[in-house]
Amino acid sequence: MISMIEIISQEIAARPAQVEAAIRLLDEGATVPFIARYRKEVTDGLDDIQLRHLEERLGYLRELGERRVAVLKSIEEQGKLTAELHAEILSAETKQRLEDLYLPYKQKRRTKAMIAREAGLEPLADALLADPTLTPESRATDFVDAAKGIADPAAALEGARQILMERFAEDPELTGQLRDDLWERGILVSRVMEGQEQEGSKFADYFDYREAIAKIPSHRALALFRGRNQGVLSLELLAGEGEDPDALCRARVAARFGIRHQGRAADDWLAETVRKTWRIKLLTRLDLELKGRLLESAEEEAIRVFGLNLKALLLAAPAGRLPTLGLDPGLRTGVKVAVVDATGKVAATDTIYPHVPKNQWDASLARLGTLAKTHGVKLISIGNGTASRETDRLARDLIARHPELGLRAMVVSEAGASVYSASEFASKELPELDVSLRGAVSIARRLQDPLAELVKIDPKAIGVGQYQHDVNQSRLARALDTLVEDCVNAVGVDLNTASVPLLTQVSGLNRGLAENIVQFRESNGAFPNRKKLMAVPRFGDKAFQLSAGFLRVPDSDEPLDASAVHPEAYPVVRRIVERTGKDIRALIGDSATLRKLDARQFTDERFGVPTVQDILAELEKPGRDPRPEFKTAQFKEGVETLADLKPDMILEGTVTNVTNFGAFVDIGVHQDGLVHISVLSDRFVKDPHEVVKSGDLVKVKVMEIDLPRKRIALSMRLGESAERHQESGMRAERPSGHGAPPARQQASKRPAHERPSAPAPKPAPPAAGGTMADAFAKARKS
């Protein structure tokens, strides 16, 4: 039996000693960000990706171990635990294998096989299996017993069959082989439920669809299950192609128990037993298991895609600490206005009506100009919802009228702004503001620092995922919480401006401690240094150890408090200062001096070369932000609606979402366009995330516009003409929210959009209503 540590070490390509050290730290309460950053000597440099995998697998393997103990105890109490079975259970590497071994011994309701055994029919079953030359009807006569409920030979044979069917179906080796076979060869078939053609029209591409189960991509799998859950589709798993897809599976069952049809008296009876075992017992069970496996893998992929998009959004470039004017666009209800100062504190709010029906353009400009001058505004943040382009034009008119203010404007995603506005936290943070104005505040702040603002919103509400509402919500929440934690700790947090939600994501802190920190700050003023944290109620040594390195105090009386250098390593810096003979403030940022130092000269028993190298790098660029430089997309003048678009027009835009089939790009016309995976690049692209991520600024060419359905086909192959694009069959249809494949697709054929792209793009899958675009638009708005 391979130990848990050996299994994990093989999976993360590390030595067992590294894994053992990391497990010890996790068990002591250390967090992954803390271990990855400040315990490199202990783990010999395991990074955060290795540690996250280790943490996840550790939980799984420990659960497996606990279940193994319970299974062994149960079988032993039944007096059925043999040495061979004990060894097999100990060597089981997955929960599935363990449950296969346990199934014959699992306590269950009375089955037909149990009743047959109680009636004394097991000898009949054994006899017919061992000697097929026996005549079943004649041999069964000896077991007729009305008192036991066996009225005739037929009843005896049926009982014997139930015994063999249960025995065959609970054989762990056979079950494992058939499961693997069915996954490799199985075909998933979907058909429309009778009477659902009209109501379920958005699933039209799945009304008569089949594909190899192992090859169904995540977005199509989730679409199929959504259709089934809504009562539109039925899903059937076939064992393979051909007129008799079950033949190979029946043959495997027969071979496992030495059953061969040789014209003997009991051969037909045994063959029927095999057939019923497969159809009634095994296929029914494996159908559920493999559909569950498909769903689980599809959910994992959807969560991965969501995570990649969310990470890109969280780590988007911050505009910085500048007074900002937030505009939440609207027509009839007006444009909501909020001014926040450099720290994000609300300075002023208002509502203006520059658009139809009131058309108070000049009055709105005058009001915005007054606010900008009064509060020293430098940035204008505009939400990308309804009337966004009109409001963007208003902002640019303001900039043109007041060049002396040095204003810059940018359209930002308002995804989740309304969710934040109505949240309990927003009510506590901005109790004096109306819900509608809180959205404008959020829009302003997310330009200053996207990470600090977006952590206040449930990640699922940010709307950059793929079927996020269809996947297991607890798994999604765990994955996204982990991702947010990693992003926050990678960037670091200003102790004197951070909100409770932001502090909650810091290593070693929970919501209670975060609230205590904010309350202490409000009562006692800004923290002068990191050490003052120890005065916060319930803030102990362990919390300080795990969190201090990720908390920044820019104006601290201790210069190192503004850096990622952990307070426990300050003595190392003192040695460096002594060696150079420079004041610490003069040394910080002095690249010429720092690069001449040898890290080995400053190590000790606790801090080795990796930590000293990190310290030197941090001293060179203290508090460095891993996020990219702030840039803005420039929407083309005169292009504000779909009607303004023309084929072959080259535009700049911002990637708003990336899925498995392509990327959606905001080009400033109130409707994102789709760059299909086949035209993301001149080379073959397997995963769109290899090319783009959410928040990227890209140049795209308009290939086709479908005004009635509000669809835009874009391409990042700027050298390709729209005419050639349309001739190739790449229509302006988005893959629907159901990831639709070509209807009646044969399992042996790859979906058109997944074939390697040649110089000419391949056809995209036809749409089933464009619901993906609509879903994303709604998610961003809500």
N, C-alpha and C positions, 0 to 999 in steps of 0.2 A: 504493500500500500504506500503510495507516494504521499508524503506529508503535505499539509496545507502550505507551508512555507516554500517547499520545493515547487509546488504547482504554480504559485504566484510568481516566484523568481523566474521560472521559465517563460511565463506569459509577459512579463515586463522587461525581460532581458537584463536581469540583475542577479547579483549573488545572493544566496540564502541569508548571509549575514546582514546585507543591506535591508532585506525584507524584514528580517527579525527585528532590526533596530527601529524601522519605521512603525511596525506593529506595536512595539513597546511604547513609542512616543504617542501614537494614537490612543492606546489604552490609558495613557496617563492624562489624556484630555487635550493634547496638542491638536491644532487644526492643520489641514493640508497647506494653506498658505504660509503658516508659521514654519512648519517643518521644511518646506521647499526653500524658503528664504533664509531662515536663521539656524537651521540644523544640518547644514551640508556636511559638516565633519562627521556627524553621527550616522547619517545615511549614505555617506560617500557620494553625495551629489545626485540623489534621486530627484527628478524634476516634478513639477506639479502634475503633468500628464500621467507619469508613472504612478505617482502617489494617489491620484484620483482612481485609477484603475485598481490599484492595490486595495484602497479603501472599499470599493464596490465589491471586489471579489472576496475580500475578507469577510464581509457581511454574508455573502452567499454561502461561502464554504463553512462558516460557523453555523448558519441555519441548517445546512446539509448535515453537519456533524450532530447537531441536536436531534434532527429527525432520525438519523441513523441509530442513535442511542434508543430512541423511543421504539423504533421498528424492532431492534434486537430484543428489547425487553418484552414486547408484545408476543413475538414468535417463541421466545424462551418460555413465557408463561403458558403457552399452549403445548409445550413439550415437544415442539417440532423443529427446534433449532439444531441442525446438523453442522458438523465442522466445515463441510463444503459450502453450505449456505452462509454460514458465519463469515467465511473468507470472501464470498462474492459480495456480501453486503458491505464489508469493510473496504472493498476495492471499488465500489460504485462511485463514479466521479461526477454524476449529475443527479439531480432530484428525480428526473424522469426514470433513470435506470434503477434507482432505489425503489421507486414506487412500483416498477415492473416486477421486481423481486418480491416485494411485499404483497402484491395483489392476491396470490393464492391463499394468503394467511390473514388477509384483512377482514375484520369483522364486518359483516354485511347482513342485509335482510335475508330471510329465508328464500332461497332460489329453488327453481324446479330441480336442479341437480342435487341440492341438499335433500329435498323431499324424496328423490329417487334413491339416494344412498340410504336414507332412513328405512326405505322400503326393501332394502337388501338387493338392489339392482346393480351394484358396482361389479360383482362377479360376472354378470352377463355382459356388461360393457367391456371388461377386461378380456373375456373369452373371445368375443367377436373381433376385437382389435388384434389379439394375439394369433387367432386362427381363422382367417377369412374363408376357409373351406366349410365352416359350420353354416348350416342353414338357419338364418336369423329366426324365422317363425317357429321352427321346430325347437330350437334351443330356448326360445323365450317361453315356451309352454311350461317349462319347469318352474318359472317364476310367477306364474299367475296365482294371485292370492287376494281374494275379494276383501278380506279383513284389512289388508294393507292398502287397499285402494287400487289394486292391479286387477282389473276386471277381465282382461284378455291379453293374448300375446302382443297385440298392437300397442297396448298401454305399456307393457313391459319394455318393448323396443323403444318407445318414445322416451321413457325414463332413462334407459341406457344411453340413448343419443344425447340427452341433456347433460349427462355426466361427462361424456367425451367432449362435447362442445365446450363445456366450462373448462375442462382440463386443457384442451388445445388452446383456447383463447387466453388462458392465464399463464401460458409458458413464456417466461421472460425472454429467452433467446429468440423464439419465433416472433414475438411481438416486436422486438427491437429490429429484426431483419425486415419485417413487413413495413414497419414505420419508415425505415430508410428507403426501401423500394418505392413506397408510395410517394415519398417526398421527391424522389428523383424522377419518377415516371408519371406521377399523378397529373390529371387534367382537371382544372376547376371550370365548371360550366355554370353560367348564369342565364336565367330565362325570366321573362317578365311574368309576374303573377297575373292570373286571369282578371280582367277588368281594370288593371292598373295602367293601361297604355297611356291614357290622357293625363291622369294625375301624376304619373311618374315619368313624364316625357323628358325631364332633364337627365334621366338615366337611359335614354333611348339607345345609346351605343352599347349598352349591356343587356338589351332585351334578348339577344341571341349571341352569346359571347363564350369563347373558350380559350384558355391559355394554360401552359404548364405552370403548376402551382409554385414551383421553385423559382420561376422566372418573372413572376408578377411583381412589378415595382411598387414601392410603397404607396404612391398616390393612387394607383389603380386599385390596389388591395383595399385601401380605406374607403374608396368610392364604392366598391362592391359591398363591403360590409354596411356602409351607410344605407345603400339601396335595400339590402336585406332587412336592416333594422327598421326601415320605414315601411316595410311590407310591400315594396315594389318588385323586388327580385327574389328569386329562389336560387340557392347555391348548392350545386351537387359536385361531389368529388368522384371522378372516375379513376379507376386503377391504371388506366393507360388507353392507348388508341386501339382501333380495330373492332371487329364485330363482337369479340369476347374479351373485353379489357380485364376481366377478373381471372383469366386462365392462369397467368403466371403466379398470382397470389394463391390460388387454390392449389397449384402444383407445389408451392413452397410449404403450405400447410401439410399436404399429403406426404411430402418427402420427409418432413421433420418427424413424422410418426410412422414411417415405413409403410405407408398405404399406397398400393399399386393395383391398378385394375387389370386383372388377368383372367377374367371370366369366371371367377370363383363365386360360390354361393352368396357370400356376404359382401362382395366387392361393390355392388350397386348401393347397398345400405351404407357402407363406409363412405363412398363417394358423395352421397347425399348429406351425410354428416359433415364432411369437409365443406361442402358448398354452403350449408346453413351456418357452419361455424364462421366462415368468411363473411357472408352477407349479413348475418344477424348480430354476431358478436364482435368480430374483429373490425370489419369495415365501419360499423356504426361508431365504435369507440375511436378508431384511428381518424375517421372523418372529423370528429370534434377536436381531437388533439392537433391535427395538422392545420385545420382552419385556425385554431388557437395559436399555433406556431406562426402561421402566416400573419395573423393580426399582430402578434407580439413583435415580429421582426419589422412589420410595416410601421408600428408605433415607434419602435426604436429609431427608425430612419426619419420619421416625421419629427421626432423630438430632436434628433441630431440637426436636421435642417433648421428647425426653429432656433436651436441653440446658436448655430452659426450666424443666423440673421440677427438674433438678439445681441450677441456679442459685438457684432459690427456696429449696431446701433448704440449700445452702451459705451463703446470705446470710440465713438465718433469724435472728431476734433472739436474741442471747446473753443468758443470765441474769446473766453477769458473774462476777467473781472472788469466789466465795463457797464456803465448805466445803460439799460436796455428798455426799449419801447416794444411791448408785446401787443400784437393785433390779432384778434380772433375774428376772422371775416364773417360777414353775414349780409343779407340783403334787406329783407323786410324788418328784421329785428335789429339791424344796425351792426356796426363793427365795435366789438368790445375792446377797450383800450386799458392797458396796465403799464405803468412805469415802475421798474425795479432798479434799486441802486446797485453798486458794484458787488455787494454781498448778497443780492437777491431779495432784499427787504422791499416790500411794497411802498412806493413813494406817492403814487397817485393812480386813480382809475377814472374812467369816463366811458361814455358810449357816443359814437358819432354815426351819422347817417349819410355817407357820401354817395351811396348807390340808389338804384330804384327801390321804392317808389319816391323817396323824398329828395334824392339828388342834391344833397347839401355839400357839394364838392368843395367850394371855396371856404365855407364855414368850417368844414372838417380839417382842411389844410391849415387854417388859421389856428384852430385848437391844438392840433398836433405840433405846430411850430412853437406855440407857447409852452407846451409841456416839455418839448425837447430842449428849449433854451433854459427853462426854469431848473430842470434837473440834470443838465449836462449830458443828455443822451448821446451815445455814440453808435449804438446798434439798433436796428429795427428788425424784429422777429415777426414773421407773418405766417400764420397757420395755413396749411394747404387744403383747407376744406372749401365749401361753397363760397364763391366770390373771392377766391384767393388771388387770381390774376388781376381782377379789378382793384383789389386792395394793394397788390404789389405795384400797380401803376400809380396808385395814390401815393405810396411811399416814395416812388421814384420822382414823382412830381414835387414832393416835399423836399427831397434831396436837391433837386434842381433849383428850387426857390431859395434854399438856405445853404449854399455851398460853404458858408463860414462855419457851419456846425460840424462839418466833416463826418456826416452820417453814412453808414453802410446798411443795406437792407438784405435780408435773406429769407427765403421761404423755407420753413421747417415742417417736418411731419408733426401733425397734431394728434397722432395715434395715442389713444388713452387719455387725452386731456379731459374729456367729459367724465371719464371714469374717476379720474383724480378729483375733479371738481365736486363730485357727489360723495366722495369717500369720507369716512370718519376722520381720517388724518387731516384732510383739507379743512374740515369743519373746525378742528382744533387749531390748525395752523393759521387759518384765515377766517376766523369766526365773524368778523365784521363785514366780510364781502359776500355779495350775492353769488350764487352758484355759477351764473353765467360769466361773471368777471374773474372767477378763479381760473377758468380756462385760459384767459389772456395772460394771467400771471405765470401759469405753467409754460405757456408758449414762449414767453420772454426768458424764463429761467433755463429752458432746455437749449436755448442758443448759447447762453453763458457757459453752461456745464451740463451736457446731456445726461451724463452718468448720475450726477447728484439729483436730477429731477426725475429721471425715469425709474429710479429705485423706489419711488413712492407709489408706483403703479404695479398692480398685479401683472407679472410678465405676460400672462395669457391674454391680457386686454390690449397689449401693444400692437397686435395684429400683423406680425411679420412671420407668421408660421404657415404651416401646411396641414390643415385638418387638426388644429390644436384642440378643437372641441370634441373630436372623435376619439382621441387617444386616452389611455388610462391617466386620469387626472392626477392621481397621487404620484405616479412615476414622472409625469411631466413636471409637476411642482418640485419634486426633489431635484430633477436634472437642472431646471431653470434656477432654482435657489442656489445650487452649487455654482452654476455659471456666473450668476450675479456676484456671489461672494468672491470668486476668483478675480472678476473684473475690478471690483471695488478695491480689493487689497493690492492688485497690481498697480493701480493708480495712486492709492493713498488718500487720506481724508484729512481735511482741515478741521482740527478739533474745535475751533472757535466759530465755525459757520455751518458745520454739518447738521443735518436734520436727524430726527430719531430713526427714520427708515434707513438712511445712509449709514449711521453709526451701528445699526443693528447688523449690518452685513460685514462689519469689521471683525477680523479674527479675535476670538475670545470674548466677544460681547453678545449679549442677548437683548431683547427688547427692554427688559427691566433695567439693565445697566445703562442702555442708551438713553432711556427716559431720565434716569438719575443724573446722567452727565449733562443733559440739556437743562434740567431743572437747576442743577448746581451752577451752571453757566449763567442762567437768567438771574439767579439770586446773588451771585458773587462777582459777576463780570467775567470777562474773557480769561481763559487759562493763561497764566504767565509762562508756564513751562509744562513739560510732560509730568514732572514729579507731582504737580498739584492734583493729578488724577487720583492719587492715593487718599485725598480728602473727600472724594465722592462716596456717599453711602454705599455700602456693600461692594465696594471696588477693592478686591484683595490682590495679593501678590501674583496669583496665577493669572487673573484677568490682565494685570499690568504686563506680565511677561508676554502673553499671547498677543496683546493689542498695541502696545506702545510703539513698536517699530512701524506700524501702519498709520499712526496718527501724527499729523504734522501741526506744529505751532510756529507759523512763519515769523512772528515777531517775538519769539522767546528770548529770555535773557541767556539761554544756552543755545548757541548757534546750531548745534547738531540736532536740536529738536525740529528743525525745519527739513531735515533729511530723512532718508530711510535707514540710517545707522541706528541700530537698536541701543537703547541706554546701557544694556549689559556689556556692550562693546566699546563704550566711551573710553575705558582705560587704554584700549588699543590705539585710539586716536590720540590720546595724551602722549603715548610713546612716539607716535609719528611726529607730533608737534615738537617734542623735545629733540628729536633727531634733526629736524629741519631748522630749528631755531626760529621758526616763524610763529606769529600770533595765529590762532585758529581761524579768525576771520580773514586774515590775509592768505592763509593756506587754502581755504575753500575757493575752488575755481581756478587755482594756480596749476594749470595743466603741465606747464614746463617742469615744475618741481615734482609734482606727483608722479609723473610718468618715469622719472629717473629712479624712483624708489623700488627696492626689491621686497616684495611681499613677505618673503621668507624671514626677513630680519625682524619682523614684528609679530611673529606667531608665538603662542605659548601653549600650555597644556590644554587650554579650553578652545582657543581660536586658531584654526589652521590657515593654510594658504587660501582656500576658497573664500573664507570670510574676510580675510584681509584684502584680497583682491576686490571683493564687493565694496568694502569700505573705501578703498582708494578710488574706485570708479564713482562712488557716490560723492566723495569729496570734490571730485573734478566737476561733476554736474549734480549738485545737491537737489533733491526733490524732483529729479527729472521725470517728465510725464511721458509714458509710453505711447500716448495717443498721437495721431498725425497732426500736421500743421493745418490750421483752420483755412479752408477755402470755400468759395461759394460758386454755385452753378449760375451761369448767365443765360437766362431764357431769352429767346430771340424776340426782338421788338416786332409787334404786329402779329405774333403767333400766340393767340390766347384761347382759341376754341378749336374743336376738331375741324370745323369748316375752313380754318386758316391753313391747315396742313396740305402740303402737296407732295406727291411722290418724288423721291430723290432729294428731298430737303434734308440737309445735315443740321442737326440740333445738338445742343448740350443739355444734359439732364442728370438727374440723381437717381441712382438705383434705390428703389424703395423696398424691394423684396426679391429674394432668390429662392426658387423652388427647384425640384429635380428636372423640370422640363424647360427651364429658362429663367430670365430675369425681367422684372417689371421696372420700368423707368418712367419717372415723372419728368415730362418735357414742358410742363406749364400749360396744359390745355384741359385741366380738370379730369383727365382720364389717363391713367398710366398706360403706356404701350408695352407690348411684350416683345422681348428679344428672345426668340426661340433658341433652344440649346444648339440647334444645327447652324445658327448664324451668329453665335457669340464670338467666333474666332475663325480664322482661315484654317486652323488645324482642328483635328477631331477632339471634341470635348466630352469627357465621360461624366463629369460632375461640374455644373455651372459655377460652383463655389471655387473651382480652380481658377476661374477667370475674373469673377466679380464678387463683390460682397455688398451688403446693404450700406448705403451712405456714399458709395463710390461716385465720383463725377465721371461721366462717360460721354463720348460723342457717338451719336447714332444717326442712321439714315432711315428716313420714312420710306417704307416699302409699299404699304397699302393702307387705306383708310376705309372703314366700313361705318358710315355715318348712322344708318338705321340702328345698328347693334352697338354703336359706340365702341368700336374696336380699332386698335392701331397695331399694325405689324411693323416692327423696327428691326434693324440689323446693325451689328457692329462691324460688318464687312463693308467698309465705306467705299470700296472700289467696285462694288456690285450694283448694277442698276435695278430699279424697281421693276422694269419691264421683264428682265431676265428672272427676277425673283418670282413674279407672278406666273411666268411660263413654267417655272419649275414646280408649281403647285403649292407653293408656300403661301397659303391664304392668310388673311388678316384675322383669322379666328384664333382665339386663345384656347388652349386646352381648358376644358371646363373644370369647375371645382371638383369634378369627379375623375380627373386625370384620364379622360376618355381615350381609349385605343380605337383603331379602326373596327367597325362593327363586323361580327362574324369572323374575327381574326383566328387564323389557324394556329394551333399551339406550336407548330414547327417553324413558324415565321416570327422573326423579331418585329416588334412594332416599328413602323416607319421612322418615328422620331428617335429611335434608339440605335439605328444603324449608323456606322461610321460615316461622317460627312465627307463627301468628295468635293471637288471644286464647285459643283453646283449643289445648292442645299437640297436636302431631302424633304419630302412632304411632311407637314406637321399633322398630328392626329386631329381629326375633325372635332369640332366643339359640340358640347351638349348643352348649349345655352349660355355660355360665357359666364357661368356663375362664379368661377374663381376670381375674375376681375371684380365682380360685384361684391363678393365676400370680402376681398381685401379692402375695397373702398369703404365698405360698412365697418370693417374692423378698425380701420384707421380713424374713421369718424367717431366710433363709439369707444 
